Amino acid sequence: MVERDVREDGLPIQPDTIIEADAYTAPSLDDLREAAQEMRASAKAFAYAGGSSDAGGLPVERDLVLGGDDPRDCELVEEPISEDTLFSGAIFDVSRIHVTLPNGHGSVRDVVRHPGAVAIVALTDDGRVCLVRQFRAALGRVMVEIPAGKLEPGEDPLACAERELLEETGMVAERMAFLTTIATTPGFTDELIHLYMATGLSFGPAHPDEDEFLNVDLVPIGELIDAVLDGRIEDSKTVCGALICDAVAHRLEPAGA
Protein backbone atom coordinates (compact mmCIF):
# COMPACT_ATOMS: atom_id res chain seq x y z
CA MET A 1 0.00 0.00 0.00
CA VAL A 2 1.23 3.45 -0.94
CA GLU A 3 1.24 5.89 1.94
CA ARG A 4 -0.08 9.38 1.07
CA ASP A 5 0.20 12.59 3.05
CA VAL A 6 -3.08 13.79 4.46
CA ARG A 7 -4.37 17.15 5.75
CA GLU A 8 -5.76 17.70 9.21
CA ASP A 9 -9.29 17.13 7.83
CA GLY A 10 -8.26 13.70 6.54
CA LEU A 11 -8.28 14.57 2.83
CA PRO A 12 -5.19 13.64 0.84
CA ILE A 13 -2.80 16.39 -0.15
CA GLN A 14 -2.74 16.73 -3.94
CA PRO A 15 0.65 17.32 -5.54
CA ASP A 16 1.16 20.73 -7.12
CA THR A 17 0.15 20.86 -10.74
CA ILE A 18 3.07 21.77 -12.96
CA ILE A 19 2.44 23.30 -16.36
CA GLU A 20 5.15 22.52 -18.82
CA ALA A 21 6.38 25.44 -20.88
CA ASP A 22 5.53 23.59 -24.07
CA ALA A 23 1.88 23.31 -22.94
CA TYR A 24 1.34 27.13 -22.79
CA THR A 25 -0.25 28.76 -25.82
CA ALA A 26 0.03 32.54 -26.21
CA PRO A 27 -3.28 34.34 -26.92
CA SER A 28 -3.86 35.31 -30.51
CA LEU A 29 -4.50 38.84 -31.71
CA ASP A 30 -8.20 37.98 -32.11
CA ASP A 31 -8.28 36.78 -28.50
CA LEU A 32 -6.81 40.08 -27.31
CA ARG A 33 -9.27 42.09 -29.38
CA GLU A 34 -12.20 40.09 -28.00
CA ALA A 35 -10.97 40.64 -24.43
CA ALA A 36 -10.61 44.37 -25.03
CA GLN A 37 -14.17 44.53 -26.42
CA GLU A 38 -15.47 42.74 -23.34
CA MET A 39 -13.66 45.22 -21.06
CA ARG A 40 -15.16 48.19 -22.95
CA ALA A 41 -18.61 46.65 -22.72
CA SER A 42 -18.21 46.15 -18.97
CA ALA A 43 -17.05 49.75 -18.47
CA LYS A 44 -19.98 51.06 -20.57
CA ALA A 45 -22.42 49.27 -18.29
CA PHE A 46 -21.27 51.49 -15.41
CA ALA A 47 -21.47 54.77 -17.39
CA TYR A 48 -24.82 56.53 -17.73
CA ALA A 49 -25.19 58.51 -20.92
CA GLY A 50 -28.87 59.43 -20.62
CA GLY A 51 -30.72 59.53 -23.89
CA SER A 52 -27.69 60.89 -25.70
CA SER A 53 -26.13 58.97 -28.54
CA ASP A 54 -22.71 59.88 -27.14
CA ALA A 55 -22.09 56.71 -25.13
CA GLY A 56 -20.43 57.32 -21.79
CA GLY A 57 -20.43 61.11 -22.19
CA LEU A 58 -17.63 61.14 -24.78
CA PRO A 59 -15.97 64.55 -25.34
CA VAL A 60 -17.43 66.71 -28.09
CA GLU A 61 -15.35 69.29 -29.97
CA ARG A 62 -17.53 72.40 -30.27
CA ASP A 63 -17.87 76.08 -29.47
CA LEU A 64 -18.60 77.03 -25.86
CA VAL A 65 -22.22 76.36 -24.81
CA LEU A 66 -23.24 77.51 -21.34
CA GLY A 67 -25.11 75.37 -18.85
CA GLY A 68 -28.80 75.08 -19.66
CA ASP A 69 -28.32 76.14 -23.30
CA ASP A 70 -27.47 72.68 -24.62
CA PRO A 71 -30.54 70.51 -25.45
CA ARG A 72 -28.72 67.54 -23.91
CA ASP A 73 -28.58 69.29 -20.52
CA CYS A 74 -32.15 68.23 -19.77
CA GLU A 75 -30.83 64.67 -19.57
CA LEU A 76 -28.60 65.69 -16.64
CA VAL A 77 -31.17 67.45 -14.45
CA GLU A 78 -31.92 66.11 -10.99
CA GLU A 79 -35.51 66.63 -9.79
CA PRO A 80 -35.82 67.72 -6.12
CA ILE A 81 -38.36 65.79 -4.07
CA SER A 82 -37.99 67.35 -0.63
CA GLU A 83 -35.61 69.59 1.33
CA ASP A 84 -35.02 69.66 5.09
CA THR A 85 -32.87 72.09 7.09
CA LEU A 86 -30.32 70.16 9.13
CA PHE A 87 -28.52 73.19 10.60
CA SER A 88 -29.25 76.89 10.81
CA GLY A 89 -26.34 79.19 11.64
CA ALA A 90 -25.46 82.85 11.78
CA ILE A 91 -23.88 82.85 8.29
CA PHE A 92 -25.26 79.81 6.47
CA ASP A 93 -27.72 76.92 6.72
CA VAL A 94 -27.23 73.27 5.79
CA SER A 95 -30.03 71.50 3.90
CA ARG A 96 -30.56 67.89 2.88
CA ILE A 97 -32.26 67.53 -0.50
CA HIS A 98 -33.77 64.27 -1.72
CA VAL A 99 -33.58 64.10 -5.52
CA THR A 100 -34.49 61.86 -8.42
CA LEU A 101 -31.51 61.23 -10.70
CA PRO A 102 -31.72 61.24 -14.51
CA ASN A 103 -31.78 57.43 -14.48
CA GLY A 104 -34.78 57.39 -12.14
CA HIS A 105 -32.87 56.38 -9.02
CA GLY A 106 -33.05 58.39 -5.80
CA SER A 107 -30.19 60.13 -4.04
CA VAL A 108 -29.41 62.70 -1.33
CA ARG A 109 -27.58 66.04 -1.66
CA ASP A 110 -26.34 67.97 1.37
CA VAL A 111 -26.15 71.66 0.45
CA VAL A 112 -24.84 74.75 2.24
CA ARG A 113 -27.31 77.60 1.74
CA HIS A 114 -25.51 80.95 1.75
CA PRO A 115 -26.94 84.47 1.21
CA GLY A 116 -24.08 85.45 -1.12
CA ALA A 117 -21.24 87.92 -0.81
CA VAL A 118 -19.17 90.56 -2.57
CA ALA A 119 -15.43 91.01 -3.04
CA ILE A 120 -13.56 94.10 -4.17
CA VAL A 121 -10.34 94.54 -6.15
CA ALA A 122 -9.38 98.01 -4.90
CA LEU A 123 -6.65 99.60 -7.08
CA THR A 124 -4.74 102.74 -6.19
CA ASP A 125 -3.62 105.27 -8.79
CA ASP A 126 -0.01 104.06 -8.51
CA GLY A 127 -0.88 100.42 -9.30
CA ARG A 128 -1.25 98.89 -5.86
CA VAL A 129 -4.03 96.57 -4.75
CA CYS A 130 -5.62 96.49 -1.31
CA LEU A 131 -5.33 93.19 0.58
CA VAL A 132 -6.56 92.29 4.04
CA ARG A 133 -4.82 89.89 6.39
CA GLN A 134 -7.26 87.86 8.46
CA PHE A 135 -7.18 84.66 10.52
CA ARG A 136 -9.47 82.01 9.05
CA ALA A 137 -10.58 79.47 11.66
CA ALA A 138 -11.58 76.90 9.02
CA LEU A 139 -7.94 76.66 7.84
CA GLY A 140 -6.33 77.60 11.15
CA ARG A 141 -4.07 80.30 9.71
CA VAL A 142 -3.88 83.87 8.47
CA MET A 143 -4.98 84.36 4.86
CA VAL A 144 -4.24 87.24 2.49
CA GLU A 145 -7.36 88.22 0.58
CA ILE A 146 -9.09 91.04 -1.24
CA PRO A 147 -11.74 92.79 0.90
CA ALA A 148 -15.05 90.93 0.98
CA GLY A 149 -18.24 90.54 2.96
CA LYS A 150 -21.63 88.86 3.20
CA LEU A 151 -24.77 90.31 1.67
CA GLU A 152 -27.47 91.39 4.07
CA PRO A 153 -31.02 90.20 3.25
CA GLY A 154 -32.28 92.15 0.23
CA GLU A 155 -29.07 94.20 -0.03
CA ASP A 156 -27.91 95.39 -3.46
CA PRO A 157 -24.48 93.87 -4.25
CA LEU A 158 -23.03 97.24 -5.34
CA ALA A 159 -24.15 98.88 -2.09
CA CYS A 160 -22.69 95.95 -0.18
CA ALA A 161 -19.36 96.32 -1.99
CA GLU A 162 -19.17 100.01 -1.08
CA ARG A 163 -20.08 99.25 2.53
CA GLU A 164 -17.60 96.39 2.95
CA LEU A 165 -14.74 98.34 1.38
CA LEU A 166 -15.32 101.20 3.81
CA GLU A 167 -15.78 98.97 6.86
CA GLU A 168 -12.74 96.76 6.27
CA THR A 169 -10.27 99.27 4.83
CA GLY A 170 -11.62 102.78 5.37
CA MET A 171 -11.54 103.36 1.59
CA VAL A 172 -14.17 105.12 -0.52
CA ALA A 173 -14.16 104.61 -4.29
CA GLU A 174 -15.13 107.19 -6.89
CA ARG A 175 -15.75 104.36 -9.36
CA MET A 176 -16.97 100.83 -8.71
CA ALA A 177 -17.14 98.54 -11.77
CA PHE A 178 -18.74 95.10 -11.81
CA LEU A 179 -16.34 92.36 -12.94
CA THR A 180 -18.10 89.00 -12.66
CA THR A 181 -19.96 86.63 -10.36
CA ILE A 182 -18.37 83.37 -9.24
CA ALA A 183 -20.00 80.24 -7.82
CA THR A 184 -17.48 79.45 -5.11
CA THR A 185 -18.01 75.70 -4.70
CA PRO A 186 -21.10 74.51 -6.60
CA GLY A 187 -20.48 70.93 -5.54
CA PHE A 188 -21.99 71.67 -2.13
CA THR A 189 -23.01 75.34 -1.76
CA ASP A 190 -25.14 77.91 -3.59
CA GLU A 191 -22.87 80.78 -2.51
CA LEU A 192 -22.29 83.41 -5.18
CA ILE A 193 -19.65 86.12 -4.83
CA HIS A 194 -20.00 89.30 -6.90
CA LEU A 195 -16.62 90.80 -7.82
CA TYR A 196 -16.08 94.54 -8.28
CA MET A 197 -13.13 96.76 -9.17
CA ALA A 198 -12.79 99.95 -7.13
CA THR A 199 -10.72 102.90 -8.38
CA GLY A 200 -10.34 106.57 -7.50
CA LEU A 201 -9.75 105.67 -3.86
CA SER A 202 -9.73 108.02 -0.90
CA PHE A 203 -8.61 106.85 2.52
CA GLY A 204 -10.19 107.14 5.94
CA PRO A 205 -10.57 105.14 9.15
CA ALA A 206 -11.78 101.54 8.91
CA HIS A 207 -14.81 100.28 10.83
CA PRO A 208 -14.56 96.47 11.01
CA ASP A 209 -17.16 94.40 12.86
CA GLU A 210 -16.54 93.75 16.56
CA ASP A 211 -15.44 90.17 15.84
CA GLU A 212 -13.21 91.12 12.88
CA PHE A 213 -9.47 91.64 13.34
CA LEU A 214 -7.73 92.77 10.17
CA ASN A 215 -4.52 94.30 8.89
CA VAL A 216 -4.60 96.10 5.53
CA ASP A 217 -1.75 96.05 2.99
CA LEU A 218 -1.24 97.90 -0.29
CA VAL A 219 0.93 95.77 -2.58
CA PRO A 220 1.94 96.12 -6.26
CA ILE A 221 -0.66 94.40 -8.44
CA GLY A 222 2.13 92.59 -10.32
CA GLU A 223 3.36 90.98 -7.10
CA LEU A 224 -0.15 89.72 -6.34
CA ILE A 225 -0.54 88.24 -9.83
CA ASP A 226 2.86 86.54 -9.56
CA ALA A 227 1.86 85.09 -6.18
CA VAL A 228 -1.38 83.77 -7.68
CA LEU A 229 0.44 82.14 -10.61
CA ASP A 230 3.04 80.66 -8.23
CA GLY A 231 0.31 79.07 -6.10
CA ARG A 232 1.08 81.19 -3.03
CA ILE A 233 -2.38 82.80 -2.96
CA GLU A 234 -5.06 80.20 -2.30
CA ASP A 235 -8.18 82.25 -1.63
CA SER A 236 -10.47 81.68 -4.63
CA LYS A 237 -12.04 85.15 -4.85
CA THR A 238 -8.59 86.74 -4.66
CA VAL A 239 -7.27 84.43 -7.38
CA CYS A 240 -10.21 85.27 -9.65
CA GLY A 241 -10.00 89.01 -8.98
CA ALA A 242 -6.26 89.15 -9.67
CA LEU A 243 -6.46 87.12 -12.89
CA ILE A 244 -9.39 89.15 -14.22
CA CYS A 245 -7.47 92.37 -13.62
CA ASP A 246 -4.44 90.93 -15.40
CA ALA A 247 -6.54 89.74 -18.34
CA VAL A 248 -8.30 93.10 -18.66
CA ALA A 249 -4.97 94.95 -18.53
CA HIS A 250 -3.53 92.81 -21.32
CA ARG A 251 -6.60 93.28 -23.51
CA LEU A 252 -6.36 97.04 -23.11
CA GLU A 253 -2.71 97.09 -24.20
CA PRO A 254 -2.18 98.49 -27.68
CA ALA A 255 -1.51 95.87 -30.33
CA GLY A 256 2.20 95.10 -30.60
CA ALA A 257 3.01 96.71 -27.26
C-alpha positions in Angstrom: 0.0 0.0 0.0 1.2 3.4 -0.9 1.2 5.9 1.9 -0.1 9.4 1.1 0.2 12.6 3.0 -3.1 13.8 4.5 -4.4 17.1 5.8 -5.8 17.7 9.2 -9.3 17.1 7.8 -8.3 13.7 6.5 -8.3 14.6 2.8 -5.2 13.6 0.8 -2.8 16.4 -0.2 -2.7 16.7 -3.9 0.6 17.3 -5.5 1.2 20.7 -7.1 0.1 20.9 -10.7 3.1 21.8 -13.0 2.4 23.3 -16.4 5.1 22.5 -18.8 6.4 25.4 -20.9 5.5 23.6 -24.1 1.9 23.3 -22.9 1.3 27.1 -22.8 -0.2 28.8 -25.8 0.0 32.5 -26.2 -3.3 34.3 -26.9 -3.9 35.3 -30.5 -4.5 38.8 -31.7 -8.2 38.0 -32.1 -8.3 36.8 -28.5 -6.8 40.1 -27.3 -9.3 42.1 -29.4 -12.2 40.1 -28.0 -11.0 40.6 -24.4 -10.6 44.4 -25.0 -14.2 44.5 -26.4 -15.5 42.7 -23.3 -13.7 45.2 -21.1 -15.2 48.2 -22.9 -18.6 46.6 -22.7 -18.2 46.2 -19.0 -17.1 49.8 -18.5 -20.0 51.1 -20.6 -22.4 49.3 -18.3 -21.3 51.5 -15.4 -21.5 54.8 -17.4 -24.8 56.5 -17.7 -25.2 58.5 -20.9 -28.9 59.4 -20.6 -30.7 59.5 -23.9 -27.7 60.9 -25.7 -26.1 59.0 -28.5 -22.7 59.9 -27.1 -22.1 56.7 -25.1 -20.4 57.3 -21.8 -20.4 61.1 -22.2 -17.6 61.1 -24.8 -16.0 64.5 -25.3 -17.4 66.7 -28.1 -15.4 69.3 -30.0 -17.5 72.4 -30.3 -17.9 76.1 -29.5 -18.6 77.0 -25.9 -22.2 76.4 -24.8 -23.2 77.5 -21.3 -25.1 75.4 -18.9 -28.8 75.1 -19.7 -28.3 76.1 -23.3 -27.5 72.7 -24.6 -30.5 70.5 -25.5 -28.7 67.5 -23.9 -28.6 69.3 -20.5 -32.1 68.2 -19.8 -30.8 64.7 -19.6 -28.6 65.7 -16.6 -31.2 67.5 -14.5 -31.9 66.1 -11.0 -35.5 66.6 -9.8 -35.8 67.7 -6.1 -38.4 65.8 -4.1 -38.0 67.4 -0.6 -35.6 69.6 1.3 -35.0 69.7 5.1 -32.9 72.1 7.1 -30.3 70.2 9.1 -28.5 73.2 10.6 -29.3 76.9 10.8 -26.3 79.2 11.6 -25.5 82.9 11.8 -23.9 82.8 8.3 -25.3 79.8 6.5 -27.7 76.9 6.7 -27.2 73.3 5.8 -30.0 71.5 3.9 -30.6 67.9 2.9 -32.3 67.5 -0.5 -33.8 64.3 -1.7 -33.6 64.1 -5.5 -34.5 61.9 -8.4 -31.5 61.2 -10.7 -31.7 61.2 -14.5 -31.8 57.4 -14.5 -34.8 57.4 -12.1 -32.9 56.4 -9.0 -33.0 58.4 -5.8 -30.2 60.1 -4.0 -29.4 62.7 -1.3 -27.6 66.0 -1.7 -26.3 68.0 1.4 -26.2 71.7 0.5 -24.8 74.7 2.2 -27.3 77.6 1.7 -25.5 81.0 1.7 -26.9 84.5 1.2 -24.1 85.4 -1.1 -21.2 87.9 -0.8 -19.2 90.6 -2.6 -15.4 91.0 -3.0 -13.6 94.1 -4.2 -10.3 94.5 -6.2 -9.4 98.0 -4.9 -6.7 99.6 -7.1 -4.7 102.7 -6.2 -3.6 105.3 -8.8 0.0 104.1 -8.5 -0.9 100.4 -9.3 -1.2 98.9 -5.9 -4.0 96.6 -4.7 -5.6 96.5 -1.3 -5.3 93.2 0.6 -6.6 92.3 4.0 -4.8 89.9 6.4 -7.3 87.9 8.5 -7.2 84.7 10.5 -9.5 82.0 9.1 -10.6 79.5 11.7 -11.6 76.9 9.0 -7.9 76.7 7.8 -6.3 77.6 11.2 -4.1 80.3 9.7 -3.9 83.9 8.5 -5.0 84.4 4.9 -4.2 87.2 2.5 -7.4 88.2 0.6 -9.1 91.0 -1.2 -11.7 92.8 0.9 -15.1 90.9 1.0 -18.2 90.5 3.0 -21.6 88.9 3.2 -24.8 90.3 1.7 -27.5 91.4 4.1 -31.0 90.2 3.3 -32.3 92.1 0.2 -29.1 94.2 0.0 -27.9 95.4 -3.5 -24.5 93.9 -4.3 -23.0 97.2 -5.3 -24.1 98.9 -2.1 -22.7 96.0 -0.2 -19.4 96.3 -2.0 -19.2 100.0 -1.1 -20.1 99.2 2.5 -17.6 96.4 3.0 -14.7 98.3 1.4 -15.3 101.2 3.8 -15.8 99.0 6.9 -12.7 96.8 6.3 -10.3 99.3 4.8 -11.6 102.8 5.4 -11.5 103.4 1.6 -14.2 105.1 -0.5 -14.2 104.6 -4.3 -15.1 107.2 -6.9 -15.8 104.4 -9.4 -17.0 100.8 -8.7 -17.1 98.5 -11.8 -18.7 95.1 -11.8 -16.3 92.4 -12.9 -18.1 89.0 -12.7 -20.0 86.6 -10.4 -18.4 83.4 -9.2 -20.0 80.2 -7.8 -17.5 79.5 -5.1 -18.0 75.7 -4.7 -21.1 74.5 -6.6 -20.5 70.9 -5.5 -22.0 71.7 -2.1 -23.0 75.3 -1.8 -25.1 77.9 -3.6 -22.9 80.8 -2.5 -22.3 83.4 -5.2 -19.6 86.1 -4.8 -20.0 89.3 -6.9 -16.6 90.8 -7.8 -16.1 94.5 -8.3 -13.1 96.8 -9.2 -12.8 100.0 -7.1 -10.7 102.9 -8.4 -10.3 106.6 -7.5 -9.8 105.7 -3.9 -9.7 108.0 -0.9 -8.6 106.8 2.5 -10.2 107.1 5.9 -10.6 105.1 9.2 -11.8 101.5 8.9 -14.8 100.3 10.8 -14.6 96.5 11.0 -17.2 94.4 12.9 -16.5 93.8 16.6 -15.4 90.2 15.8 -13.2 91.1 12.9 -9.5 91.6 13.3 -7.7 92.8 10.2 -4.5 94.3 8.9 -4.6 96.1 5.5 -1.7 96.1 3.0 -1.2 97.9 -0.3 0.9 95.8 -2.6 1.9 96.1 -6.3 -0.7 94.4 -8.4 2.1 92.6 -10.3 3.4 91.0 -7.1 -0.2 89.7 -6.3 -0.5 88.2 -9.8 2.9 86.5 -9.6 1.9 85.1 -6.2 -1.4 83.8 -7.7 0.4 82.1 -10.6 3.0 80.7 -8.2 0.3 79.1 -6.1 1.1 81.2 -3.0 -2.4 82.8 -3.0 -5.1 80.2 -2.3 -8.2 82.2 -1.6 -10.5 81.7 -4.6 -12.0 85.1 -4.9 -8.6 86.7 -4.7 -7.3 84.4 -7.4 -10.2 85.3 -9.6 -10.0 89.0 -9.0 -6.3 89.2 -9.7 -6.5 87.1 -12.9 -9.4 89.1 -14.2 -7.5 92.4 -13.6 -4.4 90.9 -15.4 -6.5 89.7 -18.3 -8.3 93.1 -18.7 -5.0 94.9 -18.5 -3.5 92.8 -21.3 -6.6 93.3 -23.5 -6.4 97.0 -23.1 -2.7 97.1 -24.2 -2.2 98.5 -27.7 -1.5 95.9 -30.3 2.2 95.1 -30.6 3.0 96.7 -27.3 
